[in-house]
Amino acid sequence: MDSIGSLGLQQGEGAPSCPQEGLPCPSNSSEMVQECLQQFKVTGAQLRQIQTSLLGSMEQALRGQVGPAPAVRMLPTYVGSTPHGTEKGDFVVLELGATGASLRVLWVTLTGIEGHKVEPRSQEFVIPQEVMLGPGQQLFDFAARCLSEFLDVLPVDNQGLQLGFSFSFPCHQTGLDKSTLISWTKGFKCSDVEGQDVVQLLRDAIQRQGAYSIDVVAVVNDTVGTMMGCEPGVGPCEVGLVVDTGTNACYMEEARHVAVLDEDRGRVCISIEWGSFSDEGALGPVQTIFDHTLDHESLNPGAQRFEKMIGGLYLGELVRLVLVHLAQRGVLFGGHTSPVLRSQGSILLEHVAEMEDPSAGAARVHAVLQDLGLNPKASDAEWVQCVCMAVCMRAAQLCAAALAAVLSRLQYSREQQALQIAVATGGRVFERHPRFLSVLRETVMLLAPNCDVSFIPSVDGGGRGVAMVTAVAARLAAHRRLLEETLAPFRLTREQLAEVQAQMREAMAKGLQGEASSLRMLPTYVRATPDGSERGDFLALDLGGTNFRVLLVRVTTGGVQISSQIYSIPECVAQGSGQQGILLNWTKGFNASDCEGQDVVCLLREAIRRRQAVELNVVAIVNDTVGTMMSCGYEDPHCEVGLIVGTGTNVCYMEELRNVASVDGDSGQMCINTEWGAFGDDGSLSMLSTRFDASVDQASINPGKQRFEKMISGMYLGEIVRHILLHLTSLGVLFRGQQTQRLQTRDIFKTKFLSEIESDSLALRQVRAILEDLGLPLTSDDALMVLEVCQAVSQRAAQLCGAGVAAVVEKIRENRGLEELTISVGVDGTLYKLHPHFSSLVAATVRELAPRCVVTFLQSEDGSGKGAALVTAVACRLAQRTRI
Ligand code: ADP
């Protein structure tokens, strides 16, 4: 037995019964009545098929694989976030299409304080039938007149009123205030509106009317209004479900799943437009002859087939068709109908609600039937009640199947097996038929057993939600302005970068000449890069803080092989030579190939002893920049620049000896260690320095020093981001304005977070996880903003670095008098290597600023050891050549 059978959905055998168990049924019920009611029963399997088919249609539409008349439309609404609860202000809301043949105007005041509500004022206007079916302009003029009439009696001034337009028909939205009607539904059929922007039509009408100056800020449909107006409960409400005249739902989808949007971040509210769901395979088996008749006689035959089984506009009509059918066959009303019963639309949703309500009793049913010009017998009332219940129950069950499809979709897109979600419900069917919600809830529980769904009735029929959308739009626009203002100093123009390049060139020249400059331009005594002819075994010592690494570097025709061993530094040694630090030292004594096979530790001890005793004869003191250049240089003879972007940043390059004032000699070259981290320490970068750079600098151990490095390297980027986040929080733009202790903690925001947050492969959900780990109280917009902050900071870092490299390669090109220079840069450092965009931004900046240099970037492997060995190898090669 199907599990849904317990709800009475299974087609039953044996004694006839009402759709609702326990209800008194006439014992003399004819086969014909049973047959009629039976048609409205839906099995669990049928509901599951509808759920599956609808889910398939939804996913197809999201992927954009649909024909001109798709089963469901999945329309993006340009509502990207659910409310904060802090929205405030006064808003006018105009509702059209939410509640049948009426138009509603509301004045909504949002207080920005949770729990503190100001009741909206509203007025409902009945739309005459001839306006609903007449020319479009007439409808919009009618709306503008209603607006003025409503505002006339309110104490408002005519200044910048902000209006949210709730327009509940299928529309193609291209902006929050741009929406083109696809087709009329729900009994409307005005000419010259389909294919038009309804916001513009409303604006034009308001202007024609001329009484008020009103800004139409946002257009949404009633499902979105319902969702957005929901009082935030345990969590945000991310599904809106409306069953009124028609039916529809919306939910928050990940933007990257929506093919028509050119957006891969954040979420967007999707209006499903499920009223048009039409899969014959799934719906066919549950459609009755009455559904076919109803469709046939409707304003839009063949369209909105699903809606016509659920929407309030049609429930009364279905009941009417069944009653006419039964009367004409002599089963009801003594075989008589009445002119009222025979006329289309005479049974309204209200009638069905009244007759269906078991607590109202037979007398109420009787009264309604008499109003319809009928003369019911006692048993008639009971049967009519059964008919009403059968029609409504089917509607609730079908609606549940559709909602279950949405829940399945959310489970999938959120990658959450057990989903906890709030669904905002709205519309007269919910309000007037209490049983509708209970059947809906029970059926959803069976169809989507892993979802914990709470249903929350909408506030003010969604009007508050429309005001909320309008307010959110206003808030987001204000926050975006503040974010842009904050990040603007980080967005460097081409001119600013060219200026950095020029200043760097000048500082390089001065430094080389021995004049005052923030660039020290230290000669390294490395006179050549590898040319590939180096051969031999070399020993390298890599001296770290706590470890000594000894590397045996074998340079052969087959390439460079390195074997290494790590020794901890004996305390006496560490204390004996405070100078050694992180330098990598090469001594002449270690370069000979005859050390092969000797005891490495022995050599090391001897070296240290010699160093302490007689000041070791140092051939080259190689810093990491030089090591990086040399190690890449062995593979690529064009490699004449070394770049480090790790904890700190620095560059070295091959300069013409004649330009180096502090070293004798006019021919040949020498590698210059620029120590560019200190660039700008003379104040030359002050134009680019932001308040955040100043904060980071002030809090550092060396205020005023290494200004260039502090804008670029791994030790500082996280800190810059943290200071920006603090500022944006103080402006109320981030984290709802709540300052947390965590974010006040220095170095809490690691530079590696920038890499993680900016990684293309990471969903925003993971960005949220990183920030939540930091204990930051995140909203969905916050993650996006933090991402933008990280991007601005790392982009500036990479561009400044690129401007520096451009200065260096241009200098080399000019030194050599070349039209075009082909050169490679060896690079090391975790920030450069692991950040997802840093390296490509550096390269792009260099291309832009040094167009006559063809620059290749090579990432070094084990730059320090291998590079140091090669420094020695090259020194040996040069020495041999001199001897010859
Ligand atoms: P060093 O420059 O000290 O020789 P590294 O090249 O490994 O060492 O750089 C270390 C720096 O790299 C640290 O300051 C750290 O902030 C940064 N870093 C570590 N991991 C990442 C990452 N995944 N993305 C960007 N930067 C990182």
Residues whose N, C-alpha, C, O or C-beta is under 5 A from the ligand:
A	BS01	ADP	G646 T647 G648 G714 M715 T751 K752 S755 G829 T830 L831 L834 H835
